Amino acid sequence: MPTYEYRCESCGHHFEIRQGMSDKPVKTCPKCGRKVRRLIGAGAGIIVTGGGSHPAGSDGPSCPTCCSGGTCNLN
C-alpha cells in the first residue's frame, strides 16, 4: 500500500498517510481542518540484490552494484 504525502495550504502541516491506490485523496488537514494538497513524491527505488542466477547467455550483471545489494542507477 503506497504512502502519500500531504501539506496543508493554510497552516503548512506536513503529514503522510498510507492509502490504497483507489482510495480518494485526503481533502482536509487533521490539524486545522482546512484544505490540503497531495505532494508529488520521488517514488520508490528498485533494489537489486545478488546471489541468484543470471539469464542464459549473460556474463552477469551490467552494473557493479547489482550483486552487492545496492541500487542500480543504470536504467
C-alpha positions as semicolon CSV with decimal commas, in nm:
position;residue;x (nm);y (nm);z (nm)
1;M;0,000;0,000;0,000
2;P;0,156;0,334;-0,105
3;T;0,226;0,623;0,131
4;Y;0,109;0,966;0,017
5;E;0,239;1,298;0,143
6;Y;0,014;1,596;0,206
7;R;0,069;1,958;0,308
8;C;-0,195;2,193;0,443
9;E;-0,234;2,508;0,234
10;S;-0,330;2,708;0,542
11;C;-0,117;2,602;0,839
12;G;0,162;2,421;0,649
13;H;0,118;2,095;0,843
14;H;0,300;1,813;0,659
15;F;0,181;1,454;0,703
16;E;0,189;1,112;0,538
17;I;-0,093;0,860;0,504
18;R;-0,086;0,501;0,378
19;Q;-0,372;0,462;0,131
20;G;-0,480;0,219;-0,135
21;M;-0,428;0,344;-0,489
22;S;-0,805;0,351;-0,544
23;D;-0,875;0,547;-0,221
24;K;-0,987;0,906;-0,259
25;P;-0,726;1,169;-0,167
26;V;-0,747;1,336;0,175
27;K;-0,907;1,679;0,146
28;T;-0,877;1,829;0,494
29;C;-0,590;1,885;0,736
30;P;-0,609;1,673;1,054
31;K;-0,459;1,967;1,247
32;C;-0,672;2,266;1,138
33;G;-0,942;2,116;0,914
34;R;-0,859;2,329;0,610
35;K;-0,770;2,227;0,253
36;V;-0,463;2,009;0,187
37;R;-0,263;1,939;-0,127
38;R;-0,119;1,598;-0,210
39;L;0,253;1,627;-0,287
40;I;0,428;1,451;-0,570
41;G;0,689;1,216;-0,431
42;A;1,005;1,080;-0,582
43;G;0,860;0,730;-0,594
44;A;1,013;0,408;-0,478
45;G;1,351;0,286;-0,587
46;I;1,418;-0,064;-0,707
47;I;1,670;-0,262;-0,507
48;V;1,860;-0,529;-0,694
49;T;2,031;-0,794;-0,485
50;G;2,277;-1,059;-0,593
51;G;2,301;-1,425;-0,518
52;G;2,069;-1,551;-0,790
53;S;2,146;-1,683;-1,135
54;H;2,177;-1,455;-1,436
55;P;1,983;-1,504;-1,764
56;A;2,120;-1,758;-2,013
57;G;2,391;-1,610;-2,233
58;S;2,461;-1,329;-1,985
59;D;2,805;-1,271;-1,841
60;G;2,649;-1,133;-1,524
61;P;2,504;-0,804;-1,411
62;S;2,554;-0,492;-1,620
63;C;2,647;-0,273;-1,326
64;P;2,881;-0,323;-1,029
65;T;2,612;-0,263;-0,766
66;C;2,373;-0,539;-0,879
67;C;2,545;-0,815;-0,686
68;S;2,645;-0,603;-0,390
69;G;2,288;-0,530;-0,274
70;G;2,299;-0,167;-0,390
71;T;2,057;0,028;-0,602
72;C;2,115;0,008;-0,978
73;N;2,108;0,353;-1,140
74;L;2,181;0,248;-1,499
75;N;1,818;0,231;-1,616
